[in-house]
Amino acid sequence: MTTRLNRITQQRREKLERLRGHGIDPYPHRYERSHTTEEAAALLEQGEAGQTKENQVSIAGRIMAIRKMGKGAFADIRDGSGKIQLLFQDTDKLPREQSELFKELDIGDFIGVAGQVLRTRTGEPTVGVKNFTLLAKSLQPLPEKWHGLSDIDTRYRQRYLDLISNPETKITFKARSQIINAIRQFYNERDFVEVETPVLQPSPGGALARPFITHHHALDQDFYLRIAPELHLKRLIVGGLDRVYELGRIFRNEGVSTRHNPEFTMLESYQAYADYNDVMDMLEEMVARVSKKVLGTTRVKFGDYTINFKPPWPRLTLREAVEQYSGIDFVTYPTADGLRDRMRDKMKKLGLKVDPHKNWAKLVDELISTFVEPSLIQPTFLKDYPVSMSPLAKTRPGEERVVERFEAFAGGMEIANAFSELNDPEEQRQRFVQQQQERHEKDEESWTIDEDYLLALEYGMPPTGGLGVGIDRLVMLLTNQPSIRGVILFPQLREKPENR
């Protein structure tokens, strides 16, 4: 296969040199298009309907197929809008330069074409070529239909080949862009201000996660790639920006799976004078609105399921949900050892072991991920979490061990996390200190006390509802993609051994 590929590449390089020998520039600077391929096909329909007499177009794209038929030839070219057929009626009658050029064309080359739009006897929209120009010579052959295109690893590592060869991939990423634009529109209509906060931070905060560390040489100081923008966004609430949101990349030095990528896109928003109930209402309205705007419906196909994002979504307390799906009432086991012993038999039946190093909060989180999360296919809110799992959330009135926090689930995975934000600086400090003390020495997740954030709280932060949404997972649901790698253009992959 390598020998064959090398031979094809060498033949294309020889063609490149022949073109240059004929005085043809194989990589010109620009080309003036009058229409996209989609617009050219639409122009044909308009002409057939008597709406226009215009039928001349200049289009450009990549050659995806060439079919020689006697003295003529058909070809297909594709641009960002779609594909259209070309008709070369008699290549021998082309001007000498173009005749020589046609002989050197390959699938994968970019060309510009001028001609008349017409419909063939088979009903295919076509451009009858009057003249054409080479815009870029392809030296590598495109993947073969039943080999390179279906290889998942190649599709992720060489996304450009995936986009060239698989139209559905382009549809997915166009939908992703539309989803993000619809989210922005939703927030902008509600007077939220879009902001940007630092990616390089002196200490990681706002979430429980292991960070990436980098070194700033000019300052001779280590920085962390942010694991969340939360603490900076809440500083803006303190400063008087009552409604803020950010769409940006987050970095967590953790595992890789079909639902986790070391860098991912997060939406976080904060609304002054609101609580987690207001945020629940806003989230379900936003997701339904985005789904309707982008897909035309709130009912979406995800794997074997049809998920309906129409509000209202069911709301369960975390305690109710864990007991319902696991049979364990974690409130009756207030210590890590007691809860671990209770979980051991349940986990053993699933062929799983209970990590002896996890603290109580992490054991509860494991109950959620093991027993509850996979069962929540339809959009569902789990609310009212233990305080030890949520150091940045306000306690419920009259319940010292429960905070006003919710997580939203759909398709068997978490898609959002939200709090009534803790705004008491003294209680916040106590929570931070207590959480550090509870950290097991083998727990690699970093949590440091951000003194400037505590100082900001001392200036006063109004009651605030905060929200974080995993954009990649939401896009997975709305585009029916089973893996997060299918919705990230360039997912993180282990380096191939030969490249090390």
N, C-alpha and C positions, 0 to 999 in steps of 0.2 A: 504494500500500500504506500509506503514511504517513497519507494522508487517511482511508482506511478505518479505520485503527487509532485515529486521533484521534476519528473519529465514534463508534466503539464506546466509547472511554474517556469521551467526553462523555455518552453515553447512560447509562453506569453511574454517573457523577457525579450525573446528574439523578435516577436511582433512589435514590441515597444521600440526596439532599435530600427526596425524597418520603417515604422511610422516616422520616426525622427529623420531617417534617411530621405523620406519623401517630403520633408519640410513641414510635417504636421506636428503641432505641439500637442502631446497627449495629455497635458494638464493645463489648459487655458485658465485665465484668471476669473472669468465670469461668463454668464449666459443670460440673456434677456428672455424671460418667460412671459407669455401673455396669459396663460391659463395653467392651472394644475390639471392632472389627469381627471379628477372628479369634475372640475369645471368644464373641461373639454367634452366629457360625456353629457353633462347637463346642457351645454350649448347645442349639441346635436338634437337633444329632445326638444329644446325650444324651437329649433329650426323646423323640425318635423311637425310641431304644433302651430307653425306659422307665426311665431312670436318674434322671430328675428331672421334676417337674411345673412347674418354673419356666419361664416363657416371656416375661417382661417384661424389657425392656432399655432403657437410656439410653446411646446411643452418640453420637459426634461425629466429624466429618471434613470434608474438602473435597469439594465436588460436582464430579464428573468427567464426568457426563453427565446430561441431562434428556430424557426421552422422553414427550411428552404423548400420551395415548390417550383421546379422548373427554373425559369429565368428570374422568377420573383421570390419573395420571401415574406413571411410574417414574423413578427417579434412582439413580445410583451415587455412593457416597461412599467416600473412601479416608482411612485414618488411618495411623499408623506401622506397624501390623501387617498391613494388607491392605485389601481392598475388599469392600463388601457392597451389595446392591440395596435400595432403599427403594420402598415402594408407598404412593402417595397415592390412596386409592380414589375420593374425590369432593371435589375442591378447593372446589366451590361450597358444600359443607356444613361447611367449616371455620369456626371462629369468625371474626368479621369481621377482627380484627387479623391472624390467620394467613392468611386469604384474601388480604388486601392484601399481606402479606409474600411469599406464594408468587409473586404476579405479578412481584415485583421481584427474584426469585432469578436468579442467573447461574451458569454453569459457572465454578468457581474460588472461589465463596463457601464459607465454613465455616459449617456448621450443626450444632446439637445436636438429636437426635431421640429421642423416647420412643415405644415401641410394643411390639408382639408379634412374636417371631420365627416365621416360617412358611416353607413351601416352596411356590413357585408350581407351576402345572401343568407348566412346563418343567423343574422340578427345581432352580430357582435359590433358594438361601438368601436370605431377604428379611425386612425389618422392615416390618410394617404400621404406618404412622405414625398415632399418635393426636394428638401435638402436636410442634411443632418450634420451634427458636429460632435466629435468625441470630446467629452468633458473630463473624464478620468479613466485611465486604463487600470483594470483590475489584474493584479499579478497573481493572486491566489484564487483558485476555483471555489465557488460556493459549496457548502456541504451537500452531499448527496441526500436525496429526499428521505430515504429510509435508514440513514446512518447518523450523520452529524446533527440533523434537526431534532431527532428524538432522544439524543444523549443528554440527560439532565445536567451532568457535570459540565459538558461543553456549553450548554445553553446559559448556565450561570457564570462560567468563567469568561466566556466570549459573548457577552450579551449582544454585541453588535450583530453577530451571526444569527442569534435567536430572533432579533428584530427584523433582520433581512428575510429570514426563512419562514417565520411563523407569524402570520398576520394577527393571530389572537393575542400574541404578546404585546403588540403595539396597542391593541384595543384595551388591554388591561392597564397599561401605563398612561394612556390618555384618560381612562376612567379615574385613575389615581389623581391626576392633575385636576380633573373636574370635581372630584370629591373635596380636595383641599380648597379649591376656589369657592365651593359652596359653603364650606365651613367658615371661611373668611367672610363671605357675604353675610352669613347668619350672625356672626359676632359684630360685624361692622354696623349692621342694621340696628343692633341693640346698644350702640354707643360705646362698645368696647374699643380700647386703644391697643393696636398691635405694637408690641415693643420687642426689643432685642436685649438679652442679658448675656453676661460673659460665659464663654465656653471654658476658658482657663480660669480656675478658681484656686485660691490659696488653701482652701479646705473643702472637702466634699460634704455636702449636706442636702437636706430636702428629701432624702430617701435612704433606705437601707440597702446598700449595694457596694460591691468592691469596685473601686475606681481604677482608671488608668492614670499613671503618673508620668509627667514629662518635666524636663528641666529647662528653665529660661536662663540662657547663658549671660545675657546682659545684666540681669538682676541677680544672677547666681542664686536662684531660688527654685525649688520644686513647686510645680503646679499640678492640679488634678483636672482632667477633663470632666466636665460636669456630669453628675449622675441625675440631676434634676435642676430646673431653673427656679424652684419654688421659693427659696429664701430671698432671692433677689426680686422676684415679682411681688412678694408681700412687702418688701421695703418700699415699693412704689405705691402700694395701698397706704402705707404710713405717710408717704409724701403727698397724698391727696389725689392720686389718679385712682378714681373710684372703681373703674372697670378696666382691666388689662388682660391681654392674652398674648401668648407666644407660641408659634409653631417652629420647632427647631430640632436639631439633632441632639440626642442624649447618648452617653457612652458608659457602658457598664462592663467591667472586666469579668464576665461570667460565662456560663455555658452557652453552647450553640445548639439549637434544635429547630424543629419546624415552626416554633413560635417565638424563638429568641435569636436576636442578632446582636453582636457586641455594640453596634451603633444603630440607633433606630430613631424614628420621628415621633415626637410627643407634642400634643397640644396641652398647654396648661392655661387656665383662666382663673381670675380672682375677681369677685364681685363684693364690694363693700355693702354692708347692711343686709346681707343675705345669709342663709344657713344651708345645711345640706339638703333640706327638703326643697328649697328653691332650686338648688343645683340639680337635683333629681328631675324636677319638672323640666328644666332647661335642657338637660342631656337627652331625655327621651324625645323631646320636641325637635332638637337639632338633628339627631340621627334619622328620625322619620322624615324630616324636611330634606336632608341631604339625599337620602335614598330615593325619595320621590322626584327630586330635581334631576338627579343623575340617571336613574334607572326608570323613572316613570311609575314606580310602584314602591310600596313599603314591604312587599312580600318578595323575598329573594331566595334563590336556590343556593344552598351551601352543602356540598356533598350529597348525602341521601336525604337531607332535610329541606323543608321550606320554612324559613324564618320570617316572622311578621314583626316588623319594628313599629307598628302602629301603637301609639300610647293608648291607655296607660300600661306600663310594665308591672308585673307582680313585684311586691316588696315583702321580703322575708327578713326577720332578724337573723343574724349569723348563728345564734344559738339554736333557733328553730331549724335552720337548714342543716347544720352539722348533725344534730340529733336525728333529723328525718332521714338523712342519707347514710349516716355511719352508725347510728344507734348509740352514740356517745354524747352525753351531756358534759361538755368540757368544764362547765362552771362548777360541777361537783368534784372536780379533780384540780385543786388550786396549785399543786406543785408539779414540777416537770417530771419527777420520778413517778408520781402517782398517775399522771396522764400517760406517760410512756408505758407503764405496766398495763394500763387499760387498752392502749392502742395495739400492743404487741400481738395479741391473738387475731385482731381484725386484719392487721397488715400481713400476718403470716398466711392467712387464707388467700391473699392476693399474690403470694410469693415475694412479698416485700419485707424489708427489715426496718426497724425504727432506729434512727441515728441516735446513739447514746450521748452525743455531744450537743444536741439541739436543746435550747432552752424552751420554756413553756410556750412562749409566743410563737416560736418556730414550729413547735409540735402542732399547735392549733392551725397554723398556716398549712402544714402538711395534711391535716385532716381535710381542709378545704380543697386543696389541689388533688388529693387522692379520691375522695368520696363525693364531694359536692360539685366541683367545677365541671367534671365530664358530663354530669346529668343536666346541666343548665343550658339547654339548646335554645329555647326561646329566650328573648331578652328578659333578664331578671335582675332586680336589685337585692343584694344582701347588705343589711345595714346593722348598725350598733355593734361595734367591735370592742374587744377588750382593750383597756387603756394601754397595756404593755405592748400591743401591736401597733399603736398609733400615737407616737410621742408628739405629733403636731396638731392633734385634734382636740376639741373641747369635750369635756365630759357632759353626759346627759344630765339635766337637772335632777337631783336626788339620787343619782346612780354613780358613785365614785369610781367604779371599776369598768364603766362602759362609756365609750365616746361616740359622738355623732359623726360617724364615718360610714360610707357605703362603697361597695365595689359593684360594678355592673358587669354582667356576664352574658354572653351569647355565643352560640355555636360551640359550647363546651370550653370556652376560654374567657379569661378576664379581658375586658376592653377599656375599663375606666375605673378610677379611684378618686374619692372626693371626701372632703372634711367640712365640718364647721370649724374654721381655723382657730386654734388656741391663740388668744391675744393677751393673756396674763403673763407678763415677763418673768415674774417670780416662779409661777407654776411651771412655765416653760423651762426655766433653768433646772428646776428640780427634776423634771422629766428627763432632760438630757443627761444629768448626772446619774440618775437611777438607771437609765438605759446603758450607760457606759459600764456601770458596776455589774449589770446583769450579763454583759457580753462574756461569753465563754472564751478562754484564752486561745482556743483553736478556731474561733469564728473569725474568718478573714474579712467579713464585711466591715467597712469603715464607717464610723460615725464620730465626728469631732464636733465640739461645741463652737459654734460660730458666734463669737463675742459681739461682733458688730451687729449681727441680727438681733441679739438680745438687747443691745443698746437701742436699736431702732424701735423695738417693742416698747421700751421704756418711754419713748416719746408719744406712744399711744397709737394703737391700730384699731379701727372700728370693727364691729362684728363682720365677719367675712366668710363667704362660701367659696371654697377652692375646688378645682377640678383638674384631673389629668386624664387624657385619653390617648391610648396607643393607636396612632394613626395607621401604622402598618397592619395591625390586627383588624381594625375597622375596614380597611381596604380589602383584606383577605375575605371578610364576610360579604362585602358588597360586590366582589368580582369572582366569588366562588373559587378561591385559590386555597389549596390545602396546606401550603407551606409559606412562611414569611419570605422565603427566598424568591417566591414567585411574584412578590409585589415590591421588592427592592431591586433597583436596576443593577446594582453592583454589590451583592451580598458578600459577607466575609466568608472565605473558604480557606481550608487548610492548604498550604503551599504544596504543590506536587513535588514528590521526592526528587525528580530529575532537575528541578529548578533550584534546589537547595544548594 
